[in-house]
Amino acid sequence: MLFYSSLNSVRERYKFEAKDIWNVDETGFTAVHKPARSLAKCGSKQVGRITSGENGVTTTAICAVNAAGVYIPPYVDLQKEEDD
């Protein structure tokens, strides 16, 4: 409840409207995944993993919407991963 009373206080003091309050979120993901676990026979001396040999692409998406429901079209960026 403290958040909402503080929000109302700030909105009244500075005359913010719903169109002035924005929420922006970013997420990123890659097209090439590395396995988190390996399965091997008990007592194995050497355990190998198979992963993709390609570098892949990292995709970033950014979305923004205001409290009035107006949004900016999502921004999507594809970046090719470099060799280390």
Jmol script that loads the backbone (N, CA, C; Angstrom):
load data "model"
ATOM      1  N   MET A   1       0.818  -1.199   0.000  1.00  0.00           N
ATOM      2  CA  MET A   1       0.000   0.000   0.000  1.00  0.00           C
ATOM      3  C   MET A   1       0.858   1.256   0.000  1.00  0.00           C
ATOM      4  N   LEU A   2       2.050   1.193   0.584  1.00  0.00           N
ATOM      5  CA  LEU A   2       2.933   2.352   0.619  1.00  0.00           C
ATOM      6  C   LEU A   2       3.292   2.802  -0.793  1.00  0.00           C
ATOM      7  N   PHE A   3       3.525   1.836  -1.705  1.00  0.00           N
ATOM      8  CA  PHE A   3       3.863   2.169  -3.088  1.00  0.00           C
ATOM      9  C   PHE A   3       2.768   3.009  -3.728  1.00  0.00           C
ATOM     10  N   TYR A   4       1.509   2.567  -3.595  1.00  0.00           N
ATOM     11  CA  TYR A   4       0.407   3.261  -4.261  1.00  0.00           C
ATOM     12  C   TYR A   4       0.134   4.633  -3.655  1.00  0.00           C
ATOM     13  N   SER A   5       0.290   4.783  -2.339  1.00  0.00           N
ATOM     14  CA  SER A   5       0.108   6.111  -1.747  1.00  0.00           C
ATOM     15  C   SER A   5       1.250   7.034  -2.184  1.00  0.00           C
ATOM     16  N   SER A   6       2.463   6.499  -2.294  1.00  0.00           N
ATOM     17  CA  SER A   6       3.588   7.296  -2.787  1.00  0.00           C
ATOM     18  C   SER A   6       3.382   7.665  -4.253  1.00  0.00           C
ATOM     19  N   LEU A   7       2.894   6.725  -5.046  1.00  0.00           N
ATOM     20  CA  LEU A   7       2.623   6.988  -6.458  1.00  0.00           C
ATOM     21  C   LEU A   7       1.585   8.095  -6.604  1.00  0.00           C
ATOM     22  N   ASN A   8       0.505   8.021  -5.840  1.00  0.00           N
ATOM     23  CA  ASN A   8      -0.528   9.063  -5.920  1.00  0.00           C
ATOM     24  C   ASN A   8       0.035  10.414  -5.503  1.00  0.00           C
ATOM     25  N   SER A   9       0.863  10.434  -4.482  1.00  0.00           N
ATOM     26  CA  SER A   9       1.472  11.684  -4.019  1.00  0.00           C
ATOM     27  C   SER A   9       2.347  12.308  -5.111  1.00  0.00           C
ATOM     28  N   VAL A  10       3.170  11.491  -5.749  1.00  0.00           N
ATOM     29  CA  VAL A  10       4.055  11.981  -6.815  1.00  0.00           C
ATOM     30  C   VAL A  10       3.246  12.433  -8.024  1.00  0.00           C
ATOM     31  N   ARG A  11       2.215  11.673  -8.388  1.00  0.00           N
ATOM     32  CA  ARG A  11       1.371  12.052  -9.535  1.00  0.00           C
ATOM     33  C   ARG A  11       0.683  13.388  -9.295  1.00  0.00           C
ATOM     34  N   GLU A  12       0.203  13.614  -8.075  1.00  0.00           N
ATOM     35  CA  GLU A  12      -0.460  14.885  -7.762  1.00  0.00           C
ATOM     36  C   GLU A  12       0.538  16.042  -7.756  1.00  0.00           C
ATOM     37  N   ARG A  13       1.715  15.821  -7.205  1.00  0.00           N
ATOM     38  CA  ARG A  13       2.722  16.882  -7.105  1.00  0.00           C
ATOM     39  C   ARG A  13       3.234  17.301  -8.478  1.00  0.00           C
ATOM     40  N   TYR A  14       3.555  16.317  -9.343  1.00  0.00           N
ATOM     41  CA  TYR A  14       4.164  16.623 -10.642  1.00  0.00           C
ATOM     42  C   TYR A  14       3.169  16.558 -11.806  1.00  0.00           C
ATOM     43  N   LYS A  15       1.910  16.280 -11.537  1.00  0.00           N
ATOM     44  CA  LYS A  15       0.847  16.243 -12.561  1.00  0.00           C
ATOM     45  C   LYS A  15       1.115  15.218 -13.663  1.00  0.00           C
ATOM     46  N   PHE A  16       1.653  14.028 -13.270  1.00  0.00           N
ATOM     47  CA  PHE A  16       1.830  12.939 -14.232  1.00  0.00           C
ATOM     48  C   PHE A  16       0.466  12.400 -14.641  1.00  0.00           C
ATOM     49  N   GLU A  17       0.350  12.054 -15.901  1.00  0.00           N
ATOM     50  CA  GLU A  17      -0.841  11.374 -16.402  1.00  0.00           C
ATOM     51  C   GLU A  17      -0.453   9.953 -16.778  1.00  0.00           C
ATOM     52  N   ALA A  18      -1.447   9.132 -17.061  1.00  0.00           N
ATOM     53  CA  ALA A  18      -1.178   7.729 -17.413  1.00  0.00           C
ATOM     54  C   ALA A  18      -0.281   7.636 -18.644  1.00  0.00           C
ATOM     55  N   LYS A  19      -0.420   8.574 -19.567  1.00  0.00           N
ATOM     56  CA  LYS A  19       0.397   8.538 -20.788  1.00  0.00           C
ATOM     57  C   LYS A  19       1.878   8.803 -20.511  1.00  0.00           C
ATOM     58  N   ASP A  20       2.195   9.333 -19.313  1.00  0.00           N
ATOM     59  CA  ASP A  20       3.576   9.660 -18.957  1.00  0.00           C
ATOM     60  C   ASP A  20       4.298   8.546 -18.203  1.00  0.00           C
ATOM     61  N   ILE A  21       3.594   7.483 -17.834  1.00  0.00           N
ATOM     62  CA  ILE A  21       4.181   6.384 -17.054  1.00  0.00           C
ATOM     63  C   ILE A  21       4.401   5.193 -17.988  1.00  0.00           C
ATOM     64  N   TRP A  22       5.667   4.826 -18.184  1.00  0.00           N
ATOM     65  CA  TRP A  22       6.037   3.777 -19.129  1.00  0.00           C
ATOM     66  C   TRP A  22       6.675   2.587 -18.433  1.00  0.00           C
ATOM     67  N   ASN A  23       6.480   1.411 -19.013  1.00  0.00           N
ATOM     68  CA  ASN A  23       7.153   0.194 -18.585  1.00  0.00           C
ATOM     69  C   ASN A  23       7.907  -0.349 -19.798  1.00  0.00           C
ATOM     70  N   VAL A  24       9.197  -0.593 -19.640  1.00  0.00           N
ATOM     71  CA  VAL A  24      10.037  -1.113 -20.718  1.00  0.00           C
ATOM     72  C   VAL A  24      10.673  -2.403 -20.229  1.00  0.00           C
ATOM     73  N   ASP A  25      10.679  -3.431 -21.078  1.00  0.00           N
ATOM     74  CA  ASP A  25      11.276  -4.712 -20.702  1.00  0.00           C
ATOM     75  C   ASP A  25      12.127  -5.228 -21.846  1.00  0.00           C
ATOM     76  N   GLU A  26      13.220  -5.888 -21.499  1.00  0.00           N
ATOM     77  CA  GLU A  26      14.146  -6.443 -22.477  1.00  0.00           C
ATOM     78  C   GLU A  26      14.376  -7.915 -22.160  1.00  0.00           C
ATOM     79  N   THR A  27      14.500  -8.713 -23.191  1.00  0.00           N
ATOM     80  CA  THR A  27      14.841 -10.120 -23.015  1.00  0.00           C
ATOM     81  C   THR A  27      15.780 -10.530 -24.139  1.00  0.00           C
ATOM     82  N   GLY A  28      16.602 -11.518 -23.874  1.00  0.00           N
ATOM     83  CA  GLY A  28      17.518 -12.011 -24.882  1.00  0.00           C
ATOM     84  C   GLY A  28      17.595 -13.527 -24.834  1.00  0.00           C
ATOM     85  N   PHE A  29      17.801 -14.134 -25.987  1.00  0.00           N
ATOM     86  CA  PHE A  29      17.955 -15.581 -26.045  1.00  0.00           C
ATOM     87  C   PHE A  29      18.809 -15.944 -27.244  1.00  0.00           C
ATOM     88  N   THR A  30      19.370 -17.135 -27.208  1.00  0.00           N
ATOM     89  CA  THR A  30      20.249 -17.599 -28.268  1.00  0.00           C
ATOM     90  C   THR A  30      19.624 -18.783 -28.987  1.00  0.00           C
ATOM     91  N   ALA A  31      20.011 -18.976 -30.232  1.00  0.00           N
ATOM     92  CA  ALA A  31      19.474 -20.074 -31.037  1.00  0.00           C
ATOM     93  C   ALA A  31      20.253 -21.368 -30.810  1.00  0.00           C
ATOM     94  N   VAL A  32      21.432 -21.292 -30.208  1.00  0.00           N
ATOM     95  CA  VAL A  32      22.259 -22.473 -29.968  1.00  0.00           C
ATOM     96  C   VAL A  32      22.300 -22.717 -28.465  1.00  0.00           C
ATOM     97  N   HIS A  33      21.857 -23.892 -28.054  1.00  0.00           N
ATOM     98  CA  HIS A  33      21.797 -24.208 -26.632  1.00  0.00           C
ATOM     99  C   HIS A  33      22.842 -25.258 -26.279  1.00  0.00           C
ATOM    100  N   LYS A  34      23.433 -25.099 -25.105  1.00  0.00           N
ATOM    101  CA  LYS A  34      24.390 -26.079 -24.609  1.00  0.00           C
ATOM    102  C   LYS A  34      23.697 -26.921 -23.548  1.00  0.00           C
ATOM    103  N   PRO A  35      23.846 -28.238 -23.604  1.00  0.00           N
ATOM    104  CA  PRO A  35      23.158 -29.092 -22.633  1.00  0.00           C
ATOM    105  C   PRO A  35      23.644 -28.830 -21.201  1.00  0.00           C
ATOM    106  N   ALA A  36      22.721 -28.830 -20.265  1.00  0.00           N
ATOM    107  CA  ALA A  36      23.057 -28.582 -18.860  1.00  0.00           C
ATOM    108  C   ALA A  36      23.587 -29.850 -18.183  1.00  0.00           C
ATOM    109  N   ARG A  37      23.188 -31.012 -18.665  1.00  0.00           N
ATOM    110  CA  ARG A  37      23.580 -32.280 -18.034  1.00  0.00           C
ATOM    111  C   ARG A  37      24.039 -33.281 -19.091  1.00  0.00           C
ATOM    112  N   SER A  38      24.802 -34.253 -18.622  1.00  0.00           N
ATOM    113  CA  SER A  38      25.219 -35.361 -19.482  1.00  0.00           C
ATOM    114  C   SER A  38      24.826 -36.668 -18.802  1.00  0.00           C
ATOM    115  N   LEU A  39      24.496 -37.641 -19.602  1.00  0.00           N
ATOM    116  CA  LEU A  39      24.120 -38.947 -19.090  1.00  0.00           C
ATOM    117  C   LEU A  39      25.203 -39.934 -19.515  1.00  0.00           C
ATOM    118  N   ALA A  40      25.743 -40.688 -18.536  1.00  0.00           N
ATOM    119  CA  ALA A  40      26.806 -41.644 -18.845  1.00  0.00           C
ATOM    120  C   ALA A  40      26.648 -42.877 -17.973  1.00  0.00           C
ATOM    121  N   LYS A  41      27.255 -43.972 -18.419  1.00  0.00           N
ATOM    122  CA  LYS A  41      27.252 -45.218 -17.672  1.00  0.00           C
ATOM    123  C   LYS A  41      28.089 -45.032 -16.402  1.00  0.00           C
ATOM    124  N   CYS A  42      27.630 -45.576 -15.313  1.00  0.00           N
ATOM    125  CA  CYS A  42      28.322 -45.469 -14.028  1.00  0.00           C
ATOM    126  C   CYS A  42      29.731 -46.048 -14.153  1.00  0.00           C
ATOM    127  N   GLY A  43      30.721 -45.317 -13.677  1.00  0.00           N
ATOM    128  CA  GLY A  43      32.108 -45.764 -13.725  1.00  0.00           C
ATOM    129  C   GLY A  43      32.840 -45.358 -14.984  1.00  0.00           C
ATOM    130  N   SER A  44      32.189 -44.634 -15.888  1.00  0.00           N
ATOM    131  CA  SER A  44      32.855 -44.184 -17.116  1.00  0.00           C
ATOM    132  C   SER A  44      34.011 -43.264 -16.778  1.00  0.00           C
ATOM    133  N   LYS A  45      35.139 -43.454 -17.465  1.00  0.00           N
ATOM    134  CA  LYS A  45      36.330 -42.638 -17.224  1.00  0.00           C
ATOM    135  C   LYS A  45      36.268 -41.302 -17.976  1.00  0.00           C
ATOM    136  N   GLN A  46      35.622 -41.310 -19.143  1.00  0.00           N
ATOM    137  CA  GLN A  46      35.574 -40.104 -19.951  1.00  0.00           C
ATOM    138  C   GLN A  46      34.152 -39.938 -20.483  1.00  0.00           C
ATOM    139  N   VAL A  47      33.602 -38.777 -20.265  1.00  0.00           N
ATOM    140  CA  VAL A  47      32.233 -38.504 -20.717  1.00  0.00           C
ATOM    141  C   VAL A  47      32.283 -37.326 -21.676  1.00  0.00           C
ATOM    142  N   GLY A  48      31.755 -37.522 -22.873  1.00  0.00           N
ATOM    143  CA  GLY A  48      31.747 -36.455 -23.870  1.00  0.00           C
ATOM    144  C   GLY A  48      30.378 -35.806 -23.969  1.00  0.00           C
ATOM    145  N   ARG A  49      30.364 -34.637 -24.528  1.00  0.00           N
ATOM    146  CA  ARG A  49      29.117 -33.921 -24.783  1.00  0.00           C
ATOM    147  C   ARG A  49      29.059 -33.524 -26.236  1.00  0.00           C
ATOM    148  N   ILE A  50      27.882 -33.546 -26.778  1.00  0.00           N
ATOM    149  CA  ILE A  50      27.691 -33.102 -28.159  1.00  0.00           C
ATOM    150  C   ILE A  50      26.980 -31.752 -28.107  1.00  0.00           C
ATOM    151  N   THR A  51      27.591 -30.762 -28.722  1.00  0.00           N
ATOM    152  CA  THR A  51      26.973 -29.437 -28.843  1.00  0.00           C
ATOM    153  C   THR A  51      27.076 -28.997 -30.290  1.00  0.00           C
ATOM    154  N   SER A  52      26.328 -28.007 -30.622  1.00  0.00           N
ATOM    155  CA  SER A  52      26.344 -27.497 -31.983  1.00  0.00           C
ATOM    156  C   SER A  52      27.688 -26.839 -32.275  1.00  0.00           C
ATOM    157  N   GLY A  53      28.205 -27.044 -33.464  1.00  0.00           N
ATOM    158  CA  GLY A  53      29.467 -26.437 -33.861  1.00  0.00           C
ATOM    159  C   GLY A  53      29.307 -25.012 -34.352  1.00  0.00           C
ATOM    160  N   GLU A  54      28.095 -24.582 -34.557  1.00  0.00           N
ATOM    161  CA  GLU A  54      27.880 -23.221 -35.062  1.00  0.00           C
ATOM    162  C   GLU A  54      27.858 -22.209 -33.921  1.00  0.00           C
ATOM    163  N   ASN A  55      28.132 -20.974 -34.255  1.00  0.00           N
ATOM    164  CA  ASN A  55      28.140 -19.919 -33.254  1.00  0.00           C
ATOM    165  C   ASN A  55      26.732 -19.453 -32.921  1.00  0.00           C
ATOM    166  N   GLY A  56      25.853 -19.419 -33.886  1.00  0.00           N
ATOM    167  CA  GLY A  56      24.475 -19.057 -33.637  1.00  0.00           C
ATOM    168  C   GLY A  56      24.223 -17.564 -33.644  1.00  0.00           C
ATOM    169  N   VAL A  57      23.038 -17.208 -33.213  1.00  0.00           N
ATOM    170  CA  VAL A  57      22.586 -15.828 -33.221  1.00  0.00           C
ATOM    171  C   VAL A  57      21.950 -15.524 -31.875  1.00  0.00           C
ATOM    172  N   THR A  58      22.284 -14.373 -31.301  1.00  0.00           N
ATOM    173  CA  THR A  58      21.629 -13.910 -30.089  1.00  0.00           C
ATOM    174  C   THR A  58      20.538 -12.936 -30.498  1.00  0.00           C
ATOM    175  N   THR A  59      19.335 -13.138 -30.009  1.00  0.00           N
ATOM    176  CA  THR A  59      18.209 -12.271 -30.332  1.00  0.00           C
ATOM    177  C   THR A  59      17.820 -11.489 -29.090  1.00  0.00           C
ATOM    178  N   THR A  60      17.690 -10.182 -29.243  1.00  0.00           N
ATOM    179  CA  THR A  60      17.253  -9.308 -28.164  1.00  0.00           C
ATOM    180  C   THR A  60      15.935  -8.684 -28.573  1.00  0.00           C
ATOM    181  N   ALA A  61      14.951  -8.690 -27.680  1.00  0.00           N
ATOM    182  CA  ALA A  61      13.659  -8.062 -27.934  1.00  0.00           C
ATOM    183  C   ALA A  61      13.372  -7.056 -26.820  1.00  0.00           C
ATOM    184  N   ILE A  62      12.908  -5.865 -27.207  1.00  0.00           N
ATOM    185  CA  ILE A  62      12.576  -4.811 -26.249  1.00  0.00           C
ATOM    186  C   ILE A  62      11.145  -4.358 -26.534  1.00  0.00           C
ATOM    187  N   CYS A  63      10.324  -4.283 -25.478  1.00  0.00           N
ATOM    188  CA  CYS A  63       8.933  -3.852 -25.606  1.00  0.00           C
ATOM    189  C   CYS A  63       8.680  -2.712 -24.619  1.00  0.00           C
ATOM    190  N   ALA A  64       7.814  -1.764 -25.000  1.00  0.00           N
ATOM    191  CA  ALA A  64       7.476  -0.634 -24.128  1.00  0.00           C
ATOM    192  C   ALA A  64       5.984  -0.337 -24.249  1.00  0.00           C
ATOM    193  N   VAL A  65       5.322  -0.121 -23.084  1.00  0.00           N
ATOM    194  CA  VAL A  65       3.900   0.220 -23.047  1.00  0.00           C
ATOM    195  C   VAL A  65       3.684   1.218 -21.909  1.00  0.00           C
ATOM    196  N   ASN A  66       2.742   2.150 -22.107  1.00  0.00           N
ATOM    197  CA  ASN A  66       2.482   3.092 -21.020  1.00  0.00           C
ATOM    198  C   ASN A  66       1.195   2.721 -20.286  1.00  0.00           C
ATOM    199  N   ALA A  67       0.913   3.428 -19.180  1.00  0.00           N
ATOM    200  CA  ALA A  67      -0.229   3.097 -18.331  1.00  0.00           C
ATOM    201  C   ALA A  67      -1.562   3.361 -19.018  1.00  0.00           C
ATOM    202  N   ALA A  68      -1.559   4.109 -20.115  1.00  0.00           N
ATOM    203  CA  ALA A  68      -2.780   4.362 -20.872  1.00  0.00           C
ATOM    204  C   ALA A  68      -3.033   3.267 -21.905  1.00  0.00           C
ATOM    205  N   GLY A  69      -2.084   2.325 -22.055  1.00  0.00           N
ATOM    206  CA  GLY A  69      -2.251   1.217 -22.998  1.00  0.00           C
ATOM    207  C   GLY A  69      -1.628   1.468 -24.354  1.00  0.00           C
ATOM    208  N   VAL A  70      -0.937   2.580 -24.523  1.00  0.00           N
ATOM    209  CA  VAL A  70      -0.261   2.870 -25.787  1.00  0.00           C
ATOM    210  C   VAL A  70       1.084   2.157 -25.780  1.00  0.00           C
ATOM    211  N   TYR A  71       1.461   1.573 -26.905  1.00  0.00           N
ATOM    212  CA  TYR A  71       2.730   0.859 -26.958  1.00  0.00           C
ATOM    213  C   TYR A  71       3.556   1.308 -28.151  1.00  0.00           C
ATOM    214  N   ILE A  72       4.850   1.088 -28.021  1.00  0.00           N
ATOM    215  CA  ILE A  72       5.777   1.299 -29.125  1.00  0.00           C
ATOM    216  C   ILE A  72       5.989  -0.075 -29.754  1.00  0.00           C
ATOM    217  N   PRO A  73       6.002  -0.191 -31.078  1.00  0.00           N
ATOM    218  CA  PRO A  73       6.235  -1.507 -31.685  1.00  0.00           C
ATOM    219  C   PRO A  73       7.513  -2.141 -31.143  1.00  0.00           C
ATOM    220  N   PRO A  74       7.498  -3.451 -30.900  1.00  0.00           N
ATOM    221  CA  PRO A  74       8.668  -4.133 -30.336  1.00  0.00           C
ATOM    222  C   PRO A  74       9.904  -3.965 -31.220  1.00  0.00           C
ATOM    223  N   TYR A  75      11.051  -3.865 -30.588  1.00  0.00           N
ATOM    224  CA  TYR A  75      12.328  -3.790 -31.285  1.00  0.00           C
ATOM    225  C   TYR A  75      13.001  -5.145 -31.148  1.00  0.00           C
ATOM    226  N   VAL A  76      13.411  -5.726 -32.268  1.00  0.00           N
ATOM    227  CA  VAL A  76      14.082  -7.022 -32.247  1.00  0.00           C
ATOM    228  C   VAL A  76      15.422  -6.866 -32.960  1.00  0.00           C
ATOM    229  N   ASP A  77      16.487  -7.335 -32.306  1.00  0.00           N
ATOM    230  CA  ASP A  77      17.842  -7.197 -32.858  1.00  0.00           C
ATOM    231  C   ASP A  77      18.498  -8.574 -32.899  1.00  0.00           C
ATOM    232  N   LEU A  78      19.041  -8.940 -34.048  1.00  0.00           N
ATOM    233  CA  LEU A  78      19.744 -10.210 -34.200  1.00  0.00           C
ATOM    234  C   LEU A  78      21.235  -9.901 -34.276  1.00  0.00           C
ATOM    235  N   GLN A  79      22.032 -10.554 -33.413  1.00  0.00           N
ATOM    236  CA  GLN A  79      23.477 -10.346 -33.409  1.00  0.00           C
ATOM    237  C   GLN A  79      24.175 -11.682 -33.557  1.00  0.00           C
ATOM    238  N   LYS A  80      25.020 -11.800 -34.571  1.00  0.00           N
ATOM    239  CA  LYS A  80      25.782 -13.025 -34.777  1.00  0.00           C
ATOM    240  C   LYS A  80      26.861 -13.112 -33.713  1.00  0.00           C
ATOM    241  N   GLU A  81      26.972 -14.271 -33.043  1.00  0.00           N
ATOM    242  CA  GLU A  81      27.972 -14.461 -32.005  1.00  0.00           C
ATOM    243  C   GLU A  81      29.344 -14.660 -32.644  1.00  0.00           C
ATOM    244  N   GLU A  82      30.356 -14.072 -32.060  1.00  0.00           N
ATOM    245  CA  GLU A  82      31.728 -14.169 -32.534  1.00  0.00           C
ATOM    246  C   GLU A  82      32.424 -15.374 -31.929  1.00  0.00           C
ATOM    247  N   ASP A  83      33.473 -15.885 -32.604  1.00  0.00           N
ATOM    248  CA  ASP A  83      34.305 -16.946 -32.033  1.00  0.00           C
ATOM    249  C   ASP A  83      35.119 -16.354 -30.892  1.00  0.00           C
ATOM    250  N   ASP A  84      35.332 -17.157 -29.828  1.00  0.00           N
ATOM    251  CA  ASP A  84      36.167 -16.689 -28.707  1.00  0.00           C
ATOM    252  C   ASP A  84      37.637 -16.818 -29.011  1.00  0.00           C
TER     253      ASP A  84
END
end "model"
wireframe off; spacefill off
backbone 0.3
color backbone group
